[in-house]
Amino acid sequence: MSWDTSGLFGTLLDTFTEALREADNTATASAAAEGIRLARIGFSRSAPPDRWSVDHEAIIAIRLGGELSQPEMDWYGEAADAVSAFACYSLGALLGKQAASQVDAGGWMLGDAHLPAFLALENERISAEYARARRERQVDGRATGRKHRSDPFTAREDASRVSTQPT
């Protein structure tokens, strides 16, 4: 299946600050929990939120413990948190498109394969949007006290709490 993955990711980037504000409405203490919340928000951009399942959550948790983990994201430097958050938001949207039958398994794989290139090309804008949302949160007094992603134990610990077994 051929489809415009770049168009989807561009649209998601245009709404990333809004998604971060939405994710901030629930205070948690870890990057893993934020990533899962952002994935759920991304999912809801393509499919009814009640179609989100533990299987979807497990996919995001596995990614947060793997290619989106701190050691794997280190080459993004200061942009690592932002890029990881956007990746979760985007993966959630891809899962939503699949759940809503807007893409098939091949379409999912295409989007999943194109996402790293989009992240690399747009990491500066992703980082700027992330920083803007975080500044707004501080100004609005909505600081959640979330531990910084550089605490790998917290991110791994929270990601490991999610069952990775299909239901």
VEXLOTI-577741 format. One line per field, with one value per atom (N, C-alpha, C): chain; atom name; x, y negated, z. Coordinates in Angstrom, 3 decimals. Atoms other than C-alpha are relative to their C-alpha. Layout:
N
chaine: [A,...]
atome: [CA,...]
px: [X,...]
py: [Y,...]
pz: [Z,...]
# end
This chain:
167
chaine: [A,A,A,A,A,A,A,A,A,A,A,A,A,A,A,A,A,A,A,A,A,A,A,A,A,A,A,A,A,A,A,A,A,A,A,A,A,A,A,A,A,A,A,A,A,A,A,A,A,A,A,A,A,A,A,A,A,A,A,A,A,A,A,A,A,A,A,A,A,A,A,A,A,A,A,A,A,A,A,A,A,A,A,A,A,A,A,A,A,A,A,A,A,A,A,A,A,A,A,A,A,A,A,A,A,A,A,A,A,A,A,A,A,A,A,A,A,A,A,A,A,A,A,A,A,A,A,A,A,A,A,A,A,A,A,A,A,A,A,A,A,A,A,A,A,A,A,A,A,A,A,A,A,A,A,A,A,A,A,A,A,A,A,A,A,A,A,A,A,A,A,A,A,A,A,A,A,A,A,A,A,A,A,A,A,A,A,A,A,A,A,A,A,A,A,A,A,A,A,A,A,A,A,A,A,A,A,A,A,A,A,A,A,A,A,A,A,A,A,A,A,A,A,A,A,A,A,A,A,A,A,A,A,A,A,A,A,A,A,A,A,A,A,A,A,A,A,A,A,A,A,A,A,A,A,A,A,A,A,A,A,A,A,A,A,A,A,A,A,A,A,A,A,A,A,A,A,A,A,A,A,A,A,A,A,A,A,A,A,A,A,A,A,A,A,A,A,A,A,A,A,A,A,A,A,A,A,A,A,A,A,A,A,A,A,A,A,A,A,A,A,A,A,A,A,A,A,A,A,A,A,A,A,A,A,A,A,A,A,A,A,A,A,A,A,A,A,A,A,A,A,A,A,A,A,A,A,A,A,A,A,A,A,A,A,A,A,A,A,A,A,A,A,A,A,A,A,A,A,A,A,A,A,A,A,A,A,A,A,A,A,A,A,A,A,A,A,A,A,A,A,A,A,A,A,A,A,A,A,A,A,A,A,A,A,A,A,A,A,A,A,A,A,A,A,A,A,A,A,A,A,A,A,A,A,A,A,A,A,A,A,A,A,A,A,A,A,A,A,A,A,A,A,A,A,A,A,A,A,A,A,A,A,A,A,A,A,A,A,A,A,A,A,A,A,A,A,A,A,A,A,A,A,A,A,A,A,A,A,A,A,A,A,A,A,A,A,A,A,A,A]
atome: [N,CA,C,N,CA,C,N,CA,C,N,CA,C,N,CA,C,N,CA,C,N,CA,C,N,CA,C,N,CA,C,N,CA,C,N,CA,C,N,CA,C,N,CA,C,N,CA,C,N,CA,C,N,CA,C,N,CA,C,N,CA,C,N,CA,C,N,CA,C,N,CA,C,N,CA,C,N,CA,C,N,CA,C,N,CA,C,N,CA,C,N,CA,C,N,CA,C,N,CA,C,N,CA,C,N,CA,C,N,CA,C,N,CA,C,N,CA,C,N,CA,C,N,CA,C,N,CA,C,N,CA,C,N,CA,C,N,CA,C,N,CA,C,N,CA,C,N,CA,C,N,CA,C,N,CA,C,N,CA,C,N,CA,C,N,CA,C,N,CA,C,N,CA,C,N,CA,C,N,CA,C,N,CA,C,N,CA,C,N,CA,C,N,CA,C,N,CA,C,N,CA,C,N,CA,C,N,CA,C,N,CA,C,N,CA,C,N,CA,C,N,CA,C,N,CA,C,N,CA,C,N,CA,C,N,CA,C,N,CA,C,N,CA,C,N,CA,C,N,CA,C,N,CA,C,N,CA,C,N,CA,C,N,CA,C,N,CA,C,N,CA,C,N,CA,C,N,CA,C,N,CA,C,N,CA,C,N,CA,C,N,CA,C,N,CA,C,N,CA,C,N,CA,C,N,CA,C,N,CA,C,N,CA,C,N,CA,C,N,CA,C,N,CA,C,N,CA,C,N,CA,C,N,CA,C,N,CA,C,N,CA,C,N,CA,C,N,CA,C,N,CA,C,N,CA,C,N,CA,C,N,CA,C,N,CA,C,N,CA,C,N,CA,C,N,CA,C,N,CA,C,N,CA,C,N,CA,C,N,CA,C,N,CA,C,N,CA,C,N,CA,C,N,CA,C,N,CA,C,N,CA,C,N,CA,C,N,CA,C,N,CA,C,N,CA,C,N,CA,C,N,CA,C,N,CA,C,N,CA,C,N,CA,C,N,CA,C,N,CA,C,N,CA,C,N,CA,C,N,CA,C,N,CA,C,N,CA,C,N,CA,C,N,CA,C,N,CA,C,N,CA,C,N,CA,C,N,CA,C,N,CA,C,N,CA,C,N,CA,C,N,CA,C,N,CA,C,N,CA,C,N,CA,C,N,CA,C,N,CA,C,N,CA,C,N,CA,C,N,CA,C,N,CA,C,N,CA,C,N,CA,C,N,CA,C,N,CA,C,N,CA,C,N,CA,C,N,CA,C,N,CA,C,N,CA,C,N,CA,C,N,CA,C,N,CA,C,N,CA,C,N,CA,C]
px: [0.849,0.000,0.889,-0.744,1.393,-0.849,0.709,0.409,1.007,-0.864,1.812,0.390,-0.466,3.690,0.518,-0.550,5.457,-1.112,1.149,2.079,-0.563,0.484,0.916,0.942,-0.957,4.103,0.043,0.027,3.995,-1.206,1.216,0.412,0.150,-0.219,1.364,0.960,-0.934,4.285,-0.699,0.761,1.903,-0.856,0.856,-0.185,0.744,-0.797,2.673,-0.105,0.085,2.566,-1.345,1.336,-1.179,-0.058,-0.012,-0.623,0.770,-0.775,2.022,-0.818,0.874,-0.413,-1.039,1.001,-3.034,0.612,-0.681,-0.535,0.334,-0.335,0.378,-1.173,1.162,-3.163,0.013,-0.145,-2.172,1.443,-1.360,0.854,0.495,-0.671,3.194,1.476,-1.399,6.801,1.002,-0.998,8.385,-0.216,0.043,9.203,-0.794,0.729,7.766,-1.507,1.427,4.354,-0.417,0.302,4.481,-0.052,-0.012,5.361,-1.266,1.224,2.402,-1.203,1.097,0.055,0.001,-0.086,1.331,-0.411,0.416,0.852,-1.521,1.468,-2.744,-0.638,0.506,-3.295,0.157,-0.206,-1.769,-0.997,0.973,-3.972,-1.369,1.327,-7.056,-0.137,0.061,-6.147,-0.451,0.333,-6.862,-1.123,0.990,-9.227,-0.699,0.680,-11.778,0.878,-0.878,-9.879,-0.348,0.379,-11.869,0.511,-0.584,-10.179,1.443,-1.354,-6.805,-0.026,-0.020,-5.793,1.337,-1.249,-3.155,1.065,-0.968,-1.540,0.678,-0.577,-1.050,0.982,-0.862,0.377,1.293,-1.187,2.744,0.968,-0.865,4.055,0.805,-0.690,4.901,1.005,-0.910,6.428,1.246,-1.149,8.648,0.921,-0.817,9.819,0.733,-0.631,10.486,1.136,-1.069,12.613,1.077,-0.934,14.397,0.521,-0.571,15.043,-0.335,0.294,13.437,0.539,-0.601,15.401,1.104,-1.023,17.875,1.308,-1.264,21.012,-0.122,0.198,19.559,-0.252,0.335,18.450,1.124,-1.078,21.727,0.562,-0.602,22.921,-0.810,0.780,20.069,0.389,-0.443,21.737,-1.164,1.045,19.499,-1.399,1.294,16.722,-0.579,0.427,16.422,-1.403,1.336,13.386,-1.083,0.973,11.586,-0.232,0.107,12.307,-0.697,0.654,11.286,-1.499,1.409,8.036,-0.751,0.652,7.233,-0.118,0.061,8.060,-1.169,1.132,5.554,-1.330,1.202,2.915,-0.274,0.130,3.542,-0.329,0.293,3.587,-1.442,1.406,0.263,-0.936,0.828,-1.181,0.029,-0.089,0.106,-0.849,0.830,-1.516,-1.483,1.385,-4.738,-0.447,0.338,-4.661,-0.224,0.176,-4.251,-1.290,1.220,-7.038,-1.254,1.140,-9.344,-0.032,-0.095,-8.416,0.317,-0.440,-6.940,1.307,-1.180,-3.711,-0.015,-0.120,-3.008,1.369,-1.286,0.004,1.168,-1.056,2.123,0.105,0.014,1.076,0.607,-0.608,2.001,1.521,-1.443,5.436,0.656,-0.525,5.936,0.139,-0.063,5.098,1.072,-1.004,7.261,1.415,-1.308,10.163,0.361,-0.253,9.790,0.176,-0.053,9.494,1.421,-1.353,13.248,0.593,-0.508,14.071,-0.667,0.700,11.409,0.557,-0.551,12.762,1.363,-1.333,16.289,-0.082,0.121,15.197,-0.632,0.778,12.869,0.336,-0.267,14.595,0.108,-0.095,15.274,-1.381,1.364,11.630,-0.726,0.605,10.478,0.474,-0.582,12.836,-0.532,0.513,11.643,-1.446,1.401,7.970,-0.091,-0.041,8.769,0.407,-0.485,10.703,-1.077,1.065,7.850,-1.083,1.040,5.318,0.477,-0.534,7.587,0.087,-0.027,8.078,-1.401,1.387,4.313,-0.471,0.399,3.827,0.564,-0.622,6.272,-0.643,0.633,4.702,-1.403,1.364,1.221,-0.043,-0.038,2.380,-0.455,0.455,1.588,1.139,-1.136,4.971,-0.438,0.479,4.366,0.994,-0.998,7.578,0.528,-0.465,8.357,1.510,-1.440,11.775,0.533,-0.600,14.100,0.333,-0.240,14.547,1.397,-1.356,18.236,0.110,0.030,17.235,-0.462,0.384,17.325,-0.719,0.661,16.221,-1.506,1.413,12.904,-0.694,0.619,12.184,-0.119,0.048,13.083,-0.981,0.876,11.227,-1.461,1.374,8.017,-0.372,0.282,8.265,-0.183,0.090,8.735,-1.270,1.248,5.519,-1.143,1.044,3.476,0.223,-0.100,2.744,0.305,-0.340,4.351,-0.573,0.630,2.316,-1.314,1.295,-0.545,-1.129,1.166,-3.977,-0.832]
py: [1.183,0.000,-1.238,1.249,-3.373,-1.122,1.127,-6.416,-1.042,1.144,-9.796,-0.034,-0.025,-9.058,-1.361,1.316,-12.406,-0.996,0.869,-14.166,0.236,-0.323,-12.339,-0.574,0.463,-13.105,-1.528,1.461,-16.752,-0.553,0.414,-17.095,0.220,-0.274,-15.486,-1.019,0.994,-17.877,-1.347,1.239,-20.794,-0.011,-0.084,-19.544,0.526,-0.591,-18.322,-0.806,0.821,-21.271,0.214,-0.256,-20.744,1.367,-1.348,-17.025,0.009,0.072,-17.814,-0.663,0.646,-20.170,0.992,-1.000,-17.432,1.077,-1.022,-14.898,-0.532,0.601,-17.330,-0.035,0.033,-17.181,1.123,-1.090,-13.975,0.015,0.052,-14.304,1.402,-1.242,-11.326,-0.300,0.251,-10.912,0.580,-0.619,-9.299,-0.300,0.170,-9.664,1.126,-1.129,-6.200,-0.244,0.279,-7.198,-1.124,1.082,-10.424,0.539,-0.579,-8.434,0.780,-0.777,-6.129,-0.930,0.975,-9.088,-0.662,0.618,-10.751,0.976,-1.008,-7.501,0.124,-0.078,-7.330,-1.205,1.220,-10.918,0.112,-0.211,-10.136,0.992,-1.020,-7.056,-0.640,0.611,-9.176,-0.984,0.866,-11.402,0.790,-0.841,-8.442,0.996,-1.029,-6.108,-0.393,0.283,-6.223,0.433,-0.313,-6.333,1.305,-1.233,-3.382,1.252,-1.140,-1.144,0.252,-0.183,-1.616,1.236,-1.231,1.694,0.185,-0.319,3.191,0.442,-0.377,4.568,-1.240,1.253,1.013,-0.564,0.497,-0.027,0.808,-0.866,2.947,-0.330,0.363,1.960,-1.250,1.243,-1.530,0.270,-0.314,-0.159,0.721,-0.719,2.183,-0.993,1.015,-0.733,-0.882,0.842,-2.838,0.730,-0.789,-0.018,0.387,-0.367,0.459,-1.218,1.073,-1.993,-1.410,1.324,-4.894,-0.171,0.105,-4.231,-1.056,1.046,-6.800,0.357,-0.302,-4.963,-0.064,0.019,-4.607,-1.407,1.364,-8.240,-0.995,0.914,-9.706,-0.815,0.737,-10.706,-1.244,1.216,-13.276,-1.096,0.994,-15.026,-0.575,0.694,-17.622,0.224,-0.213,-16.774,1.387,-1.389,-13.157,0.117,-0.085,-13.708,-0.389,0.502,-15.680,1.006,-0.940,-13.197,1.280,-1.199,-10.243,-0.252,0.337,-11.988,-0.063,0.098,-12.806,1.378,-1.353,-9.245,0.770,-0.681,-7.909,-0.531,0.628,-10.381,0.531,-0.477,-9.304,1.485,-1.435,-5.587,0.248,-0.105,-6.016,-0.298,0.336,-7.690,1.125,-1.137,-4.828,1.174,-1.076,-2.316,-0.316,0.418,-4.319,0.171,-0.181,-4.333,1.472,-1.430,-0.571,0.490,-0.420,-0.108,-0.470,0.546,-2.272,0.502,-0.580,-0.233,-1.045,1.008,-3.334,0.425,-0.630,-1.393,1.470,-1.419,2.313,0.243,-0.324,4.132,-0.568,0.559,3.051,-1.510,1.447,-0.570,-0.353,0.188,-0.298,0.106,-0.204,1.052,-1.139,1.128,-1.725,-1.229,1.138,-4.401,0.181,-0.306,-2.717,-0.138,0.103,-2.560,-1.447,1.392,-6.226,-0.918,0.865,-7.614,-0.402,0.422,-7.533,-1.084,1.032,-9.576,-1.345,1.240,-12.146,-0.585,0.462,-12.330,-0.661,0.548,-12.931,-1.326,1.222,-15.565,-1.152,1.032,-17.442,-0.125,-0.007,-16.977,-1.399,1.365,-20.716,-0.595,0.527,-21.656,0.770,-0.812,-18.770,-0.506,0.483,-19.984,-1.388,1.347,-23.592,0.039,-0.126,-22.576,0.561,-0.610,-20.431,-1.037,1.027,-23.265,-1.062,0.999,-25.708,0.511,-0.562,-23.396,0.075,-0.086,-22.898,-1.381,1.375,-26.676,-0.444,0.349,-27.189,0.678,-0.738,-24.534,-0.657,0.657,-26.274,-1.345,1.310,-29.686,0.155,-0.234,-28.296,0.667,-0.657,-26.602,1.430,-1.387,-23.157,0.993,-0.926,-21.625,1.255,-1.270,-17.960,0.671,-0.664,-17.119,1.270,-1.202,-14.472,0.084,-0.226,-12.981,-0.141,0.182,-13.843,1.343,-1.240,-11.170,0.552,-0.487,-10.983,0.958,-1.007,-8.808,1.311,-1.183,-5.517,1.044,-0.978,-3.431,-0.250,0.330,-5.270,0.350,-0.289,-4.996,1.507,-1.458,-1.283,0.622,-0.561,-0.588,-0.181,0.244,-2.212,0.774,-0.748,-0.602,1.481,-1.425,2.814,0.346,-0.273,2.440,0.362,-0.290,2.742,1.413,-1.359,6.287,-0.030,-0.072,7.130,1.243,-1.209,10.301,-0.363,0.274,10.151,0.613,-0.513,10.631,0.898]
pz: [0.000,0.000,0.000,0.078,-0.995,0.587,-0.587,1.035,0.438,-0.281,2.053,1.478,-1.388,5.258,0.420,-0.304,5.091,0.316,-0.266,4.942,1.394,-1.343,8.064,1.054,-1.005,9.981,0.052,0.027,8.853,0.739,-0.708,10.073,1.502,-1.424,13.370,0.601,-0.503,13.743,0.187,-0.137,13.167,1.259,-1.192,16.115,1.227,-1.081,18.323,1.299,-1.213,20.747,0.682,-0.540,21.178,0.685,-0.591,21.827,1.312,-1.249,24.440,1.099,-1.004,26.201,0.502,-0.362,26.130,0.904,-0.804,27.523,1.384,-1.285,30.307,0.973,-0.877,31.654,1.029,-0.951,33.428,0.471,-0.535,35.692,0.324,-0.342,35.834,0.145,-0.337,36.813,-0.982,0.861,33.774,-1.477,1.454,30.111,-0.648,0.570,29.432,0.075,-0.133,30.771,-0.943,0.936,28.736,-1.431,1.332,25.618,-0.293,0.186,26.092,-0.101,0.112,26.704,-1.381,1.327,23.515,-1.094,0.977,21.588,-0.017,-0.075,22.815,-0.668,0.639,21.700,-1.513,1.428,18.300,-0.571,0.404,18.057,-0.213,0.059,18.730,-1.163,1.188,15.758,-1.230,1.146,13.456,0.269,-0.345,15.327,1.298,-1.270,18.128,1.180,-1.137,21.455,0.706,-0.691,22.816,-0.712,0.710,20.214,0.422,-0.545,21.987,0.892,-0.782,23.549,0.714,-0.689,25.800,-1.003,1.043,22.631,-0.579,0.489,21.353,1.025,-1.068,24.698,0.076,-0.042,24.633,-1.132,1.130,21.202,0.336,-0.364,22.477,1.122,-1.112,25.699,-0.504,0.567,23.687,-0.698,0.681,21.548,1.010,-1.024,24.648,0.710,-0.596,26.005,-1.001,1.066,22.662,-0.725,0.816,19.859,0.473,-0.558,21.765,1.418,-1.334,24.968,-0.005,-0.118,26.244,-0.704,0.692,25.060,-1.524,1.445,21.561,-0.532,0.424,21.440,0.272,-0.385,22.724,-1.154,1.100,19.269,-0.369,0.203,19.174,0.999,-0.976,22.119,0.785,-0.759,23.745,-0.579,0.642,21.283,0.282,-0.199,22.513,0.583,-0.610,24.749,-0.998,0.960,22.064,-1.117,1.126,19.273,0.455,-0.521,21.429,0.205,-0.225,22.416,-1.330,1.303,18.781,-0.656,0.556,17.729,0.603,-0.645,20.273,-0.527,0.546,19.068,-1.410,1.375,15.465,-0.069,-0.016,16.231,0.427,-0.399,18.021,-1.159,1.168,14.920,-1.037,0.927,12.755,0.487,-0.564,15.096,-0.168,0.190,14.912,-1.442,1.417,11.113,-0.310,0.231,11.163,0.657,-0.699,13.743,-0.739,0.744,11.594,-1.446,1.350,8.480,-1.073,0.969,6.828,-0.666,0.586,6.241,0.402,-0.321,6.134,0.644,-0.635,7.610,-0.804,0.846,4.639,0.167,-0.231,5.175,1.342,-1.319,8.841,-0.102,0.128,7.935,-0.776,0.755,5.386,0.888,-0.921,7.956,1.049,-1.020,10.552,-0.565,0.639,8.087,-0.330,0.368,7.046,1.209,-1.184,10.588,0.402,-0.398,11.447,-0.908,0.910,8.330,0.299,-0.341,9.229,1.296,-1.273,12.789,-0.202,0.250,11.513,-0.743,0.792,8.994,0.781,-0.693,11.337,1.486,-1.446,14.718,0.586,-0.539,15.102,0.236,-0.196,14.583,1.102,-1.060,16.774,1.355,-1.245,19.495,0.364,-0.259,19.126,0.484,-0.429,19.418,1.419,-1.330,22.445,1.039,-0.925,24.109,0.223,-0.149,23.421,0.944,-0.865,25.050,1.443,-1.367,28.074,0.641,-0.539,28.464,0.370,-0.287,28.279,1.279,-1.193,30.925,1.243,-1.145,33.254,0.282,-0.164,32.660,0.566,-0.468,33.216,1.375,-1.303,36.427,-0.031,0.118,35.101,0.094,-0.089,35.859,0.733,-0.548,36.571,0.929,-0.830,38.350,-0.635,0.697,35.704,0.082,-0.017,36.112,-1.414,1.309,33.274,-0.615,0.728,30.642,0.223,-0.178,31.445,1.186,-1.043,34.378,-0.646,0.770,32.401,0.841,-0.841,35.382,0.018,-0.061,35.611,-1.308,1.292,31.884,-0.222,0.173,31.791,0.969,-1.009,35.016,-0.410,0.386,33.784,-1.255,1.222,30.341,0.311,-0.312,31.944,0.764,-0.720,33.959,-0.931,0.978,30.787,-0.525,0.517,29.749,-1.481,1.418,26.432,-0.636,0.540,25.983,-0.653,0.643,23.466,0.804,-0.744,24.929,-0.858]
# end
